């Protein structure tokens, strides 16, 4: 992506146009382009009615918008059917839906659940709950210091006892992309289902659920430039059909009497109550924007920026980057520590220089314990970031120890 192309894209983002802050916390949430904000505004201004309920024109228009958004997500994931796309609030709710509606009903005391030690709490705690309530055994895939999952570890932990494997496609700490093809094939060989957390991968790479053969996929809209409060669960139709509803109430029913209820068909069985139609419309606009740029352009820009940042950090002897040696194995995420400087101080000092990064355990405390560090700093890049912003980040990091009184 040329410098001019990148600057043209930045012009589409109100916060990037108006703010002087170098926003490097994209793994937490990304910025929204005008088209996403406009899509939401247009829905509320012109089609604001309850989808799926009103038999008047405004209600039918709202229903069509909501259905069109679902179709956009279906194409984005290459799902076989719109019925396999469930709208939720976020990836966390999507993962909990699978845990409660699939895990509690399909996993028993003789089963094992396999989870990577590098998982975000959202893809770990629900499975700990399932194991606790069903008596199943929870087993952890131990990663290497660079975040990789060795084949020997996969083969040792995924066995005929395994009922479910829960793994992120991309780690929110390492930025490493896990070998999902291998994990899915191995799990299916042993009769297990795979739950893939795509919260960090969906903004950065194409996901083809049919090619992968994955059973469940969860992601959030806000990390790929969509609105907050909208998420997606993909599930194979045959699995979703057998699962009971996660929530009960309006719209997820077909017929109710005093003592009997039949549920609505997929996907509505899992979308109780008034839906976030404007959020779904905004998410569809974000997906259209992202795919129009093209994955190759996005990837090339992110790798170039990551390599620039990585080389700059590695030139500082007191900075320690966690993860792989190659920039292309970080998916824009650079997690690091600085000798003698607490990550919270790193974040505060960089904030004073108008550089926004994340500091803490990144909702991955078991991984931090595994790595032997309580917390880290994390800069995460997206295609709309610039070399000037990365250089500002590097200059601020270079000044950290001096500002903390170390004289360097």
HELIX and SHEET records of a PDB file:
HELIX    1   1 UNK A    3  UNK A   10  1                                   8    
HELIX    2   2 UNK A   14  UNK A   18  1                                   5    
HELIX    3   3 UNK A   34  UNK A   46  1                                  13    
HELIX    4   4 UNK A   57  UNK A   77  1                                  21    
HELIX    5   5 UNK A   82  UNK A   84  5                                   3    
HELIX    6   6 UNK A   91  UNK A   98  1                                   8    
HELIX    7   7 UNK A   99  UNK A  103  3                                   5    
HELIX    8   8 UNK A  104  UNK A  106  1                                   3    
HELIX    9   9 UNK A  121  UNK A  123  5                                   3    
HELIX   10  10 UNK A  125  UNK A  134  1                                  10    
HELIX   11  11 UNK A  151  UNK A  157  1                                   7    
HELIX   12  12 UNK A  180  UNK A  189  1                                  10    
HELIX   13  13 UNK A  209  UNK A  212  1                                   4    
HELIX   14  14 UNK A  222  UNK A  224  5                                   3    
HELIX   15  15 UNK A  237  UNK A  242  1                                   6    
HELIX   16  16 UNK A  268  UNK A  270  5                                   3    
HELIX   17  17 UNK A  277  UNK A  293  1                                  17    
HELIX   18  18 UNK A  295  UNK A  314  1                                  20    
HELIX   19  19 UNK A  327  UNK A  329  5                                   3    
HELIX   20  20 UNK A  343  UNK A  352  1                                  10    
HELIX   21  21 UNK A  365  UNK A  371  1                                   7    
HELIX   22  22 UNK A  387  UNK A  398  1                                  12    
HELIX   23  23 UNK A  400  UNK A  403  1                                   4    
SHEET    1   A 2 UNK A  22  UNK A  23  0                                        
SHEET    2   A 2 UNK A 355  UNK A 356  1                                        
SHEET    1   B 7 UNK A  85  UNK A  88  0                                        
SHEET    2   B 7 UNK A 231  UNK A 235 -1                                        
SHEET    3   B 7 UNK A 216  UNK A 220 -1                                        
SHEET    4   B 7 UNK A 193  UNK A 197  1                                        
SHEET    5   B 7 UNK A 162  UNK A 168  1                                        
SHEET    6   B 7 UNK A 112  UNK A 116  1                                        
SHEET    7   B 7 UNK A 137  UNK A 141  1                                        
SHEET    1   C 2 UNK A 253  UNK A 256  0                                        
SHEET    2   C 2 UNK A 261  UNK A 263 -1                                        
SHEET    1   D 4 UNK A 319  UNK A 322  0                                        
SHEET    2   D 4 UNK A 333  UNK A 338 -1                                        
SHEET    3   D 4 UNK A 376  UNK A 380 -1                                        
SHEET    4   D 4 UNK A 358  UNK A 360 -1                                        
END                                                                             
